[in-house]
Amino acid sequence: MPVRIDINLLPPEFRPAPPVRWTPPFLALLYSLGLFLILWFIFHSMADLTAKREEIASVKNTIKMLKPFEEAYDASQDAVSTLENLKTLFAYLDTHYVDWPLFLRHLQPHVPAQVWLTAASSEVLKTAQVRGKGAKKETVSLEHEGKITIEGSVNGYPLLPIATFLSNLRQDPYFVNPMLLGTRLEETEAMASRSFIITTKVAKLGGGAEEENAKQSNGTGAPGQ
């Protein structure tokens, strides 16, 4: 069998480098290092995942412990809201509530004999406004104004009984700023009558009404007819 002998006559600097031959120990070391890195990455990821799960469980436990405080806060907010509603209600009543027996007791002495009263009603002129939405919702400070409308009539054509009635109301501090809105003459074949409308406000409870009572108790009394 012939033997082939390769002779390279090139200078050493031009000769190709001999192939690298990996011996079994180097290959085993390389494989071991790669396997170690893979296992390290897997165990590190599992440890990190376990730590995250424990952190989530701790946060959930903290939230569970704070739940009673949240419920107590919600209950306190409901109580505050209820108090605000009561405050609004009392402010409204303080401004608009009309004690009709007291109103009629003050009104009756001032009605001239020729005047017939037909109706009395109260009306709210301005209401509270709610501004904002959600957590920013707030009720504007109440500036309610109310008025009482008194309707009546007199027989015949004279305006003097109506003027006397209005003058009597203006002299009583219980009635605040009474004004005559107008009159209307109604004529039929049998008779004539004149209807009128007067608007007024009344003093708040604890205000002018008590002062008037004090005057009456001192003997001054209400103005004469």
Secondary structure, DSSP 8 states (H G I E B T S, - for coil): ---------S-GGGS--------HHHHHHHHHHHHHHHHHHHHHHHHHHHHHHHHHHHHHHHHHHHHHHHHHHHHHHHHHHHHHHHHHHHHHHHHH---HHHHHHHHGGG--TTEEEEEEEEEE-----EESSGGG-EE------EEEEEEEEEESS--HHHHHHHHHHHHSTTEEEEEEEEEEEEE-SS-EEEEEEEEEEE--TTTHHHHHHHHHHTT--S---
